[in-house]
Amino acid sequence: MAIIAVENLHKRYGRTVAVDDVSFAVEEGEIFGILGPNGAGKTTTVESITGLRRPDRGSITVLGLDPQRDRAELRQRVGVQLQQSRLQEKITVSEALALYSSYYQHPADWRELLDGLGLADQRNTRYGKLSGGQQQRLSIALALVGSPTVAVLDELTTGLDPQARRDTWDLIEQVRASGVTIVLVTHFMDEAERLCDRLALIDSGRVAALDTPAGLIARAGREQRVRFTPSTPLDDALLTDLDEVTSVRRGGGQVIVTGTGDLLHALTSVLARNRIVAHDLRIEHASLDDAFVALTGRSHH
C-alpha cells in the first residue's frame, strides 16, 4: 500500500486554478519529488497533503489517514518544513528544538539531532545569527524532531550557496537512510535528478509526467550534444553532411553539434581526416531541463 495516495486533487483560488486533477502515490522509503516551476501548484499540493489546506475536491490519504479528519494524529507522524517557515530571530537553536519536541508524544532526542545535523556548535546561537545553510539544517531538525514516518520538505535549498546546497542534499539522503519517507518539493532540476527516486513533474497545476528521473530524461529523446573549439576554421557543411548530425550551431567560439547514434565517433573521424583538433571537447546528454521542455513545450524558468 502506498504511504501517500492523492487522487484527482483540485484547488482553486477565486478564478485561478492552482491544482487541477492531480494524482500520484508515494511508496514507503522513497524520496518522491514534486518538481516544477514557481507557481505550478507544488506548495498547494503539499499543503493539502499535510492538512494545512482543504482541497475543493479529490481524495488524499497519508499513512491511511485523512489529512483533514485525522489532522491531530497526522501531525504526530508527519514532519513538515514549509517554504516560508521562519523562526523568531532571538530564539536559540536548542530552545527551538526543545519547544518543537514538546509538541510530540514520542519525540526524537533533539540533542542527538543537533549532533547528527552538524549543529552542536550552534546550540546556543540565536536563529537570526545562523547562516542560510545552518537555518536549513535547523529546519530539517525541526521536521524530524517528532520521529516522523514521513517528512515533507518544501524548497529546502532556495537561496543557499552551492556548498550549502550539496551539504543539505547529503543530509536528506541520510534522513532517507534512517527509514523516513521523504516528499521533496523543488524547482531545481539538478536537485531532483540527484535525490529523487521518482518525480511528479507538475506544470500549470497538472501532472505533466510521473516517472524516475532517468525515465523522464529518456522521454526527452536520445539526442546528444558535443561541444568543442576547432583548432582551425571549420565549414559547417563538413559536419551537417554526416548522417548522425541533426544540427550545428556556434556560440562563444565553440561549435555545438547535436545528433544521434555514434555521434562522437563520426565527428572525431571527420575532424581527424581534415586535420582539425577538437579542443575542450565535451559530451552533453539530455537532462531533466530537456525533459521538462520536451514534456511541457516550454522552459521551467
KEKE-3310 file (N, C-alpha, C; in steps of 0.2 Angstrom, whole numbers, plus 5000, padded with zeros to 4 digits):
npx = (5004:5002:5011:5007:4993:4986:4972:4964:4965:4960:4961:4956:4958:4948:4946:4957:4965:4974:4978:4975:4966:4976:4985:4994:5005:5015:5028:5033:5048:5054:5062:5052:5049:5042:5041:5043:5040:5040:5025:5018:5009:5014:5016:5003:4999:5006:5003:4990:4991:4997:4987:4985:4979:4963:4957:4947:4941:4943:4953:4963:4975:4986:4997:4986:4977:4965:4970:4962:4952:4959:4969:4976:4981:4989:4999:5007:5014:5020:5032:5036:5043:5041:5040:5041:5043:5049:5058:5057:5068:5076:5076:5085:5095:5094:5083:5073:5072:5069:5057:5049:5050:5042:5029:5026:5021:5030:5044:5060:5077:5082:5095:5103:5099:5105:5119:5119:5115:5125:5124:5129:5138:5131:5121:5118:5116:5107:5093:5092:5106:5111:5119:5112:5113:5114:5102:5093:5098:5093:5079:5077:5080:5069:5059:5061:5061:5050:5051:5046:5036:5035:5043:5040:5047:5049:5055:5069:5082:5083:5090:5102:5121:5131:5139:5133:5120:5124:5128:5116:5109:5116:5112:5098:5098:5104:5094:5083:5090:5089:5076:5065:5052:5052:5045:5049:5049:5053:5060:5072:5081:5093:5094:5083:5086:5097:5093:5080:5070:5058:5048:5035:5031:5026:5015:5008:4998:4994:4999:5012:5020:5025:5038:5053:5069:5078:5069:5061:5070:5074:5063:5065:5071:5084:5095:5111:5123:5138:5151:5164:5180:5186:5203:5206:5198:5182:5171:5154:5147:5154:5151:5137:5134:5136:5127:5124:5122:5111:5110:5120:5127:5134:5143:5151:5164:5164:5159:5144:5137:5123:5116:5113:5114:5131:5137:5149:5160:5158:5160:5173:5180:5179:5184:5197:5201:5202:5212:5209:5209:5200:5198:5195:5184:5167:5155:5137:5123:5105:5095:5086:5081:5080:5070:5059:5056:5053:5042:5033:5033:5039:5051:5057:5059)
npy = (4994:5011:5024:5038:5043:5052:5057:5064:5078:5094:5112:5128:5146:5159:5164:5157:5142:5132:5119:5106:5092:5083:5068:5055:5043:5039:5029:5018:5023:5029:5044:5055:5066:5082:5092:5107:5123:5139:5143:5133:5125:5117:5119:5121:5108:5100:5107:5103:5089:5088:5093:5106:5114:5114:5104:5108:5097:5079:5066:5062:5051:5049:5038:5030:5039:5053:5069:5080:5076:5068:5076:5079:5067:5065:5075:5070:5061:5065:5075:5092:5104:5119:5131:5145:5145:5153:5156:5165:5178:5179:5167:5153:5139:5127:5130:5131:5118:5111:5117:5113:5099:5097:5096:5084:5067:5056:5061:5063:5062:5077:5082:5073:5075:5087:5084:5075:5083:5092:5103:5105:5114:5126:5127:5136:5147:5161:5161:5171:5174:5163:5156:5154:5141:5134:5138:5130:5117:5117:5118:5106:5098:5102:5097:5084:5081:5075:5062:5057:5047:5051:5064:5080:5091:5107:5116:5117:5121:5134:5149:5146:5144:5135:5125:5124:5119:5107:5101:5100:5092:5080:5078:5075:5063:5055:5056:5049:5036:5033:5028:5036:5041:5053:5067:5078:5095:5104:5117:5115:5107:5100:5096:5088:5078:5072:5068:5062:5047:5045:5056:5068:5078:5094:5105:5121:5117:5104:5086:5083:5073:5057:5049:5040:5050:5046:5040:5050:5058:5050:5051:5063:5061:5054:5061:5068:5080:5088:5098:5108:5117:5121:5118:5125:5136:5130:5123:5122:5113:5102:5095:5094:5086:5073:5058:5056:5068:5081:5094:5110:5122:5138:5146:5158:5155:5142:5126:5118:5103:5093:5077:5060:5042:5035:5047:5054:5046:5048:5061:5064:5056:5063:5075:5072:5067:5078:5085:5093:5098:5095:5105:5106:5097:5092:5081:5081:5075:5072:5081:5084:5096:5097:5087:5093:5103:5095:5089:5098:5108:5121:5131:5128:5139)
npz = (5000:4996:5005:5004:4995:4982:4974:4960:4964:4967:4967:4969:4969:4970:4953:4949:4945:4955:4957:4947:4946:4950:4953:4961:4969:4984:4988:5002:5010:4999:4991:4985:4972:4970:4956:4948:4940:4948:4955:4950:4957:4966:4980:4985:4983:4992:5004:5005:5006:5019:5027:5029:5020:5013:5001:4986:4979:4977:4983:4998:5006:5019:5026:5028:5034:5034:5029:5033:5042:5051:5057:5069:5073:5062:5062:5072:5065:5054:5048:5044:5033:5028:5014:5018:5031:5045:5060:5076:5078:5089:5096:5102:5095:5102:5111:5101:5096:5108:5111:5100:5101:5112:5107:5103:5106:5106:5104:5095:5102:5104:5106:5100:5087:5085:5085:5074:5063:5062:5070:5083:5088:5087:5096:5106:5098:5092:5081:5071:5069:5063:5048:5031:5027:5039:5045:5037:5040:5053:5050:5045:5056:5064:5057:5059:5073:5079:5077:5064:5052:5039:5030:5024:5013:5008:4995:5000:4997:4992:4989:4995:4995:4983:4990:5003:4998:4993:5004:5011:5003:5005:5019:5017:5011:5021:5030:5023:5023:5036:5037:5035:5024:5011:5005:4993:4988:4974:4963:4957:4945:4945:4958:4960:4951:4957:4969:4969:4969:4962:4952:4951:4939:4938:4930:4928:4937:4934:4932:4922:4919:4926:4934:4935:4937:4927:4918:4914:4908:4897:4890:4884:4873:4863:4859:4858:4863:4857:4861:4856:4853:4838:4830:4819:4807:4803:4791:4792:4784:4783:4794:4794:4784:4789:4793:4806:4812:4817:4820:4819:4828:4833:4846:4856:4851:4851:4843:4843:4842:4838:4839:4834:4837:4835:4837:4842:4837:4823:4822:4827:4818:4806:4808:4811:4798:4792:4798:4809:4826:4840:4853:4870:4871:4875:4880:4880:4888:4887:4899:4914:4913:4899:4897:4904:4895:4883:4888:4892:4883:4885:4894:4911:4918)
capx = (5000:5006:5011:5003:4989:4982:4968:4960:4966:4958:4960:4956:4958:4944:4946:4964:4965:4981:4979:4970:4966:4982:4985:5000:5006:5021:5029:5037:5056:5057:5062:5047:5050:5036:5045:5040:5042:5037:5018:5015:5004:5018:5015:4996:4998:5009:4999:4984:4993:4998:4981:4986:4974:4957:4955:4940:4938:4948:4954:4970:4976:4993:4998:4980:4973:4963:4973:4958:4948:4964:4974:4980:4985:4994:5004:5012:5018:5022:5036:5035:5047:5037:5045:5041:5044:5055:5058:5058:5075:5080:5076:5092:5094:5092:5077:5068:5071:5066:5050:5045:5050:5036:5023:5025:5021:5036:5049:5067:5081:5084:5102:5106:5098:5110:5125:5118:5114:5131:5123:5130:5142:5127:5116:5116:5116:5101:5091:5094:5113:5113:5119:5107:5114:5113:5095:5090:5099:5088:5073:5077:5080:5063:5054:5062:5061:5044:5052:5040:5037:5036:5045:5038:5052:5047:5060:5073:5089:5082:5094:5109:5126:5132:5142:5127:5115:5126:5128:5109:5107:5119:5108:5092:5100:5105:5087:5080:5093:5086:5070:5060:5050:5053:5042:5053:5046:5058:5060:5079:5082:5099:5092:5078:5090:5102:5090:5073:5068:5053:5046:5029:5033:5019:5016:5001:4993:4993:5004:5014:5023:5027:5042:5060:5072:5081:5063:5059:5076:5073:5057:5067:5074:5091:5100:5117:5127:5145:5154:5172:5183:5191:5209:5206:5191:5178:5165:5148:5144:5158:5148:5130:5134:5136:5121:5122:5121:5105:5111:5126:5127:5140:5142:5157:5170:5163:5154:5139:5134:5118:5115:5111:5119:5138:5139:5156:5165:5158:5163:5180:5183:5179:5189:5204:5203:5203:5217:5206:5209:5194:5200:5189:5178:5163:5149:5132:5117:5099:5095:5079:5079:5077:5064:5054:5054:5050:5035:5028:5034:5042:5056:5054:5061)
capy = (5000:5017:5028:5043:5042:5058:5056:5069:5084:5100:5118:5135:5152:5163:5161:5154:5135:5131:5112:5103:5085:5080:5061:5051:5039:5039:5022:5018:5023:5033:5051:5057:5073:5086:5096:5111:5130:5143:5145:5127:5122:5112:5121:5120:5101:5098:5109:5099:5083:5089:5095:5114:5117:5110:5104:5108:5090:5074:5062:5061:5048:5049:5033:5028:5044:5058:5075:5085:5072:5065:5081:5079:5061:5065:5079:5066:5056:5068:5081:5097:5110:5123:5136:5151:5145:5156:5156:5171:5179:5178:5160:5149:5133:5122:5132:5130:5111:5109:5119:5109:5092:5096:5096:5077:5061:5052:5064:5061:5065:5083:5083:5068:5078:5093:5081:5072:5088:5097:5110:5105:5121:5132:5125:5142:5153:5164:5159:5177:5174:5157:5156:5151:5133:5132:5138:5125:5112:5118:5117:5099:5095:5103:5092:5077:5080:5071:5055:5056:5042:5054:5071:5084:5097:5111:5121:5117:5124:5140:5154:5143:5144:5129:5121:5123:5115:5100:5098:5099:5085:5074:5077:5072:5056:5052:5055:5043:5030:5031:5025:5041:5043:5060:5071:5084:5099:5108:5119:5114:5101:5096:5093:5082:5072:5069:5065:5058:5040:5046:5063:5070:5084:5097:5112:5124:5114:5097:5082:5083:5066:5054:5043:5041:5055:5043:5039:5057:5061:5046:5054:5069:5059:5051:5065:5070:5086:5088:5105:5109:5123:5119:5121:5129:5137:5124:5123:5118:5108:5096:5091:5093:5080:5067:5055:5056:5075:5084:5102:5113:5129:5141:5151:5159:5152:5134:5123:5114:5098:5089:5071:5053:5036:5035:5054:5056:5043:5051:5068:5064:5054:5068:5080:5069:5066:5085:5088:5098:5096:5097:5107:5107:5093:5090:5077:5083:5070:5075:5082:5085:5103:5095:5083:5097:5106:5090:5086:5104:5113:5127:5131:5128:5145)
capz = (5000:4996:5011:5002:4989:4980:4968:4957:4969:4964:4972:4965:4972:4965:4946:4947:4947:4957:4956:4943:4944:4952:4956:4962:4975:4986:4991:5008:5009:4994:4990:4980:4971:4966:4953:4943:4940:4953:4953:4946:4961:4971:4988:4987:4984:4999:5010:5005:5009:5026:5031:5030:5016:5012:4993:4984:4978:4977:4990:5000:5012:5021:5032:5029:5037:5031:5032:5037:5048:5056:5057:5075:5073:5056:5064:5076:5061:5048:5049:5038:5033:5023:5011:5021:5038:5049:5067:5079:5077:5095:5099:5100:5091:5107:5113:5096:5096:5114:5111:5095:5104:5117:5104:5101:5111:5106:5101:5095:5106:5099:5106:5095:5080:5084:5083:5068:5058:5062:5073:5090:5090:5086:5100:5109:5094:5090:5074:5067:5068:5059:5041:5027:5027:5046:5046:5033:5044:5059:5048:5044:5063:5067:5054:5061:5080:5081:5074:5059:5047:5033:5030:5018:5013:5003:4993:5005:4996:4989:4992:4998:4991:4981:4995:5007:4994:4992:5011:5013:4999:5009:5025:5015:5009:5027:5033:5020:5025:5043:5036:5034:5018:5010:4999:4992:4983:4972:4956:4954:4941:4947:4965:4958:4947:4962:4976:4969:4966:4957:4951:4948:4935:4938:4926:4927:4941:4932:4932:4915:4919:4933:4932:4938:4933:4921:4913:4911:4903:4891:4885:4880:4866:4864:4856:4862:4861:4858:4861:4855:4850:4832:4830:4813:4805:4801:4787:4795:4779:4785:4799:4793:4779:4792:4795:4813:4814:4816:4819:4821:4829:4836:4852:4860:4848:4851:4839:4846:4837:4841:4834:4837:4836:4837:4835:4844:4833:4817:4822:4828:4812:4800:4810:4810:4791:4789:4802:4814:4833:4844:4859:4876:4869:4880:4878:4885:4887:4889:4906:4916:4909:4892:4898:4905:4889:4879:4890:4893:4877:4887:4899:4918:4922)
cpx = (5004:5005:5007:4999:4985:4979:4964:4960:4964:4958:4961:4956:4955:4944:4952:4963:4972:4983:4973:4970:4972:4982:4992:5000:5013:5022:5034:5045:5059:5058:5058:5047:5043:5040:5041:5042:5038:5030:5014:5009:5007:5016:5008:4995:5000:5005:4992:4985:4994:4993:4981:4981:4969:4956:4948:4936:4944:4949:4962:4970:4984:4993:4991:4975:4971:4966:4968:4954:4953:4970:4979:4984:4991:5000:5009:5016:5021:5026:5036:5040:5044:5042:5046:5042:5050:5053:5059:5066:5079:5080:5083:5090:5091:5085:5071:5067:5068:5058:5046:5045:5044:5030:5021:5025:5027:5042:5056:5071:5084:5092:5106:5105:5103:5116:5125:5118:5120:5129:5125:5134:5137:5121:5113:5116:5109:5099:5093:5102:5116:5114:5113:5107:5112:5105:5091:5092:5094:5081:5072:5076:5073:5058:5055:5062:5055:5045:5046:5042:5038:5038:5043:5043:5051:5052:5066:5080:5089:5086:5101:5114:5128:5135:5136:5122:5118:5126:5121:5107:5110:5114:5101:5093:5101:5098:5083:5083:5091:5079:5064:5058:5049:5049:5046:5050:5052:5057:5067:5079:5087:5097:5088:5082:5094:5098:5084:5073:5063:5051:5039:5031:5026:5020:5009:4996:4991:4999:5006:5017:5025:5031:5049:5064:5075:5075:5061:5064:5075:5068:5059:5070:5081:5096:5105:5120:5134:5148:5162:5174:5188:5197:5210:5199:5188:5172:5159:5146:5148:5155:5140:5129:5134:5129:5119:5121:5115:5105:5118:5125:5133:5139:5149:5163:5169:5158:5150:5135:5129:5117:5113:5116:5126:5140:5146:5161:5164:5161:5170:5184:5184:5183:5196:5206:5204:5208:5215:5206:5203:5196:5194:5183:5174:5157:5143:5126:5111:5099:5087:5076:5076:5071:5058:5051:5051:5043:5030:5028:5037:5047:5053:5055:5056)
cpy = (5006:5021:5035:5042:5049:5056:5062:5076:5090:5106:5124:5140:5158:5160:5157:5147:5134:5124:5109:5096:5081:5073:5058:5048:5039:5032:5023:5018:5026:5040:5053:5064:5076:5092:5100:5118:5133:5144:5139:5124:5117:5113:5119:5112:5098:5100:5105:5092:5083:5092:5103:5117:5112:5110:5105:5102:5086:5071:5061:5056:5048:5044:5030:5033:5049:5065:5080:5082:5070:5069:5080:5073:5062:5069:5076:5062:5059:5075:5086:5103:5114:5129:5142:5151:5148:5157:5164:5172:5178:5171:5156:5142:5128:5124:5130:5122:5108:5111:5114:5101:5092:5095:5088:5072:5057:5055:5061:5064:5071:5084:5079:5071:5084:5090:5079:5077:5093:5103:5110:5112:5127:5131:5132:5148:5155:5162:5165:5177:5168:5159:5153:5144:5131:5133:5133:5118:5111:5116:5109:5095:5096:5098:5085:5076:5076:5064:5053:5050:5045:5061:5075:5091:5101:5117:5122:5121:5131:5145:5152:5143:5137:5123:5119:5118:5108:5097:5096:5092:5079:5073:5073:5065:5052:5051:5049:5037:5028:5028:5029:5042:5050:5062:5077:5088:5104:5111:5118:5107:5097:5093:5087:5076:5069:5065:5060:5051:5041:5053:5063:5077:5088:5104:5114:5120:5107:5093:5081:5076:5064:5048:5044:5046:5052:5042:5045:5059:5057:5048:5060:5068:5057:5055:5067:5077:5086:5095:5104:5115:5120:5122:5126:5131:5131:5126:5119:5112:5101:5091:5089:5088:5074:5065:5056:5063:5078:5092:5104:5120:5132:5146:5152:5156:5144:5132:5118:5109:5094:5083:5065:5048:5037:5042:5056:5053:5046:5058:5068:5061:5059:5073:5078:5069:5073:5089:5094:5095:5099:5099:5108:5103:5091:5086:5079:5078:5074:5076:5083:5091:5101:5091:5087:5101:5102:5089:5092:5109:5120:5126:5131:5135:5150)
cpz = (5000:5003:5010:4996:4988:4974:4966:4962:4965:4969:4968:4970:4968:4958:4944:4950:4948:4956:4953:4941:4945:4955:4956:4968:4977:4990:4997:5006:5004:4995:4984:4979:4968:4963:4948:4944:4946:4951:4950:4950:4966:4978:4990:4988:4990:5005:5011:5008:5017:5030:5032:5026:5014:5004:4992:4982:4977:4983:4991:5006:5013:5027:5033:5033:5033:5033:5035:5043:5053:5057:5063:5075:5068:5058:5069:5072:5055:5050:5043:5039:5027:5020:5015:5028:5041:5056:5070:5080:5083:5099:5097:5097:5096:5110:5108:5096:5102:5114:5106:5098:5109:5114:5102:5107:5111:5102:5100:5100:5102:5100:5101:5088:5079:5082:5076:5062:5058:5065:5081:5092:5090:5091:5104:5105:5092:5083:5069:5065:5064:5051:5037:5028:5034:5048:5043:5037:5050:5056:5047:5051:5066:5064:5056:5069:5083:5079:5069:5055:5040:5034:5024:5019:5007:5001:4998:5004:4993:4993:4995:4993:4989:4986:5000:5004:4994:4999:5013:5009:5003:5015:5023:5014:5016:5031:5030:5022:5032:5043:5035:5026:5017:5004:4998:4986:4981:4965:4953:4951:4943:4954:4964:4955:4952:4967:4974:4966:4960:4957:4948:4945:4934:4934:4926:4931:4939:4932:4925:4914:4926:4931:4936:4934:4927:4916:4910:4906:4897:4887:4882:4874:4868:4860:4861:4859:4862:4857:4860:4852:4844:4832:4824:4811:4801:4797:4790:4790:4780:4790:4798:4788:4782:4794:4802:4816:4813:4816:4821:4822:4833:4842:4856:4858:4848:4845:4843:4841:4841:4836:4838:4835:4838:4835:4836:4839:4826:4817:4823:4822:4807:4802:4809:4803:4788:4794:4806:4821:4836:4851:4864:4874:4875:4877:4883:4883:4889:4897:4908:4913:4902:4892:4899:4899:4884:4881:4891:4887:4879:4893:4906:4921:4922)
residu = (MET:ALA:ILE:ILE:ALA:VAL:GLU:ASN:LEU:HIS:LYS:ARG:TYR:GLY:ARG:THR:VAL:ALA:VAL:ASP:ASP:VAL:SER:PHE:ALA:VAL:GLU:GLU:GLY:GLU:ILE:PHE:GLY:ILE:LEU:GLY:PRO:ASN:GLY:ALA:GLY:LYS:THR:THR:THR:VAL:GLU:SER:ILE:THR:GLY:LEU:ARG:ARG:PRO:ASP:ARG:GLY:SER:ILE:THR:VAL:LEU:GLY:LEU:ASP:PRO:GLN:ARG:ASP:ARG:ALA:GLU:LEU:ARG:GLN:ARG:VAL:GLY:VAL:GLN:LEU:GLN:GLN:SER:ARG:LEU:GLN:GLU:LYS:ILE:THR:VAL:SER:GLU:ALA:LEU:ALA:LEU:TYR:SER:SER:TYR:TYR:GLN:HIS:PRO:ALA:ASP:TRP:ARG:GLU:LEU:LEU:ASP:GLY:LEU:GLY:LEU:ALA:ASP:GLN:ARG:ASN:THR:ARG:TYR:GLY:LYS:LEU:SER:GLY:GLY:GLN:GLN:GLN:ARG:LEU:SER:ILE:ALA:LEU:ALA:LEU:VAL:GLY:SER:PRO:THR:VAL:ALA:VAL:LEU:ASP:GLU:LEU:THR:THR:GLY:LEU:ASP:PRO:GLN:ALA:ARG:ARG:ASP:THR:TRP:ASP:LEU:ILE:GLU:GLN:VAL:ARG:ALA:SER:GLY:VAL:THR:ILE:VAL:LEU:VAL:THR:HIS:PHE:MET:ASP:GLU:ALA:GLU:ARG:LEU:CYS:ASP:ARG:LEU:ALA:LEU:ILE:ASP:SER:GLY:ARG:VAL:ALA:ALA:LEU:ASP:THR:PRO:ALA:GLY:LEU:ILE:ALA:ARG:ALA:GLY:ARG:GLU:GLN:ARG:VAL:ARG:PHE:THR:PRO:SER:THR:PRO:LEU:ASP:ASP:ALA:LEU:LEU:THR:ASP:LEU:ASP:GLU:VAL:THR:SER:VAL:ARG:ARG:GLY:GLY:GLY:GLN:VAL:ILE:VAL:THR:GLY:THR:GLY:ASP:LEU:LEU:HIS:ALA:LEU:THR:SER:VAL:LEU:ALA:ARG:ASN:ARG:ILE:VAL:ALA:HIS:ASP:LEU:ARG:ILE:GLU:HIS:ALA:SER:LEU:ASP:ASP:ALA:PHE:VAL:ALA:LEU:THR:GLY:ARG:SER:HIS:HIS)
# end
